[in-house]
Amino acid sequence: MFKGNSLTNIRILHGLSRKQLADRIGVTEQAIWQYENGYVSPKLEVVNRLKVIFNVKSSYFYHDDILSSYNKDNILIENIAYRSSTINSLQKTQSESMHIRFIDSFLKKVETRISYPMNILLELRNYTINYLKQNPDMNKDSLIKHVADYSRKKIGMDSNSNNNFLFLLERAGAFVFEKEIGDSIDAYSLWSEDNRAYIVLGTVKKSAVRRNFDLAHELGHLLLHYKVEFSIQDKKDYRALEDEANQFASEFLLPEYQFSLDCENIGKKSNPDAYIELKEKWLVSLQAMAARAFKLGIIDYQQYRYFYMLVNKKGYKQVEPLDNRIPIERPSKVKSILQLLFDKEFYTVTEIMDELRINQGFLTILTGLEEEFFTKNRQREDNSSTVNELIFKTN
């Protein structure tokens, strides 16, 4: 029997309305509604079109999908820290939350043989909640500075650099993914109901330093804004939450004491080029460093204005010096988990595809990993099968 719910979920996952899907496969919007609600089963030629669009096998639509096996309420759409333009798009928020639901269910399926180290981010979140409760009269700037400084130490960041930030964040408990999420979104984050921290980074080409700021910004949301319902915030309250996350990112990536010492060695502090050496050290953009210097009183308002005048004059607004030289880190945690499972032969790529009734392209979209990763491991499966067959025949 055709499973309408499987079609609904995968349609939403791909960000398609019923009308958009209907136009792509040559049926009416009403027909899609009928398929999804169990009133009509699509013809075979329609199913064949659906499987091509969604990178799945035909049998996918005749079985319950992976979401049915796990807690559907583990991901709450209202708690996802989206950017404002995304919050106002119901179709986009539904699609992104569905993606996290699929990722969450996928991980729960494959990680049964995996034991994770202590969830440091969960400890940090609980510490932050308690610290805010215990210091209700402390001003917000001081609270954010304390949480940022404490988080750097707890995560294991070097006191004088931001090297390996993404790796340390993943090791501390975050599950970080890359995904095409459009030009209007840099990243988003959330806690699942079973206390797993997710961060999704956009794949729009950005510099390493801007990605670092995105990561620190989302870490700020995860620690400072637990259980905040982003989807119902008005513009003013939402802007305040964004400002807090930006302040956290600035405090976290450019610790006051060390950064202030570094700035003492800068000659003309209003010249963007004077910060290039510090950019290489801290892996933070020139513009973010100037904003931090202004916040700390290292430069005054006139110097700050002159700095930005030179940024525009030199064409640094879009591309800064070193942007093309500093390598961009990519998430590695989920890739390492899957590689371990494949190496230990707990799973093969083919087994995952067969059990989920999906094609390799679906795995690539879901995990954000390059297709070559799965292709290479499938080739290893083929080589292993050939060897095993030869051994069997000679015994």
Phi, psi and omega in degrees: 000137179294132182260101183298327181294326178296321177292316180303311184296316184285331175295313179296320178306320181272007175071028182254137170281167176301319180296317181296318179293318179302316180296325183287329183252003173078035175231179179274160175299323179297324179297317178300316178301319180293319177300313186289332183258009171079017180273330181218143173261134181291154176290163184301320182294330176289317178299321179296324176290321180297318183293328178290315181299319188259003177060046179229173176273159180304323183295343180305321186277359180247013178223159172294141180280180186296334181295332183291342184270351186228168186297109184290343180266013182285338179242118181255120186300326185289344182264004181277128182277083176273165168280159191302319182295332180280323180304326183277359179250104182299317181299320181290316181294322177296318181296314182291321178292325176294323178299316178295322177299318178294315178300313182300316179292320179299314180297318180297329179288315188269344189265013183298337179264004185255137174245119183272151173290179182303139180277092183293325180296324177295318176300316180296319179298314180294322176299315181297316179301313181293321181295319178295323178293320185282345182231061185293339184262355179289140182290154188300321180301315181293322178298312182295319178299316181297313182296319180295314180297316180295321181294320178304313182294316185294322180286336178101023179289143173296142184292344188235018177196170176243025179299141174064027182302311182298316179300315181294325178294318177294319179296329180285351176131350181285145171251111187249133181231157172250144183200148173287106183238014174094167183284338187273354183237131175272319184189168170207167186209164176191162167259133171284167181292339175260027168068043173250129181269123177247138171230129177246124180257140176289154181262001175302134187302118178227163177283162179300322184290324178289326176294321177301319180293321177302314180298315181293324177299313180292325175299321177300315177300315183298323183272321187268338192234039178297131177069010173289133179270090184299328187290345182246010180284141172280173187301318182295312181292323178295317179299323179296319178296318178296319179297320178296318179294321177294320179295318177301313182301318180293316178296320184290313186278336181230076182305137190305310187295308183294318182293321178297319177299316179299321183291339178296336182269000179274133180287277180269099188289349178268002181260118180305324183295339180289345183260002186299318180297322178290329177298318180294328180285310187267346181058046179230147184294156177302318183292322178293324178292322178295318178298320179293317179298320178294317180299323182275358180079014179286326172235152180266181185298318180296318177296321179296316179297317181294321176305310183288333174296319179288325176303313180292319181296321183275356180077025183274356184299321181262315182231122180260164171304143180078351182302326182270358183252328181282119183295144180270123176286145177240150179303142183229351187296307183294323177299318179293321178299311181296319180297321177298315179297320179290318181296321180277358180061029172285331178213156166239162178300318181297319179297318178298314180297318181291316182293324180268352180060046182233167174259171184299325179300326178294317179300319180296314180295317184296312187271342184076007180274153181294147183298330181300328180300314181286323179299314181300316181288331174290325177295323176296323177299315181297317179296319179296320180296320180296315180297314180300322180293320179296318180296319181298320184287335183271351181271000000 
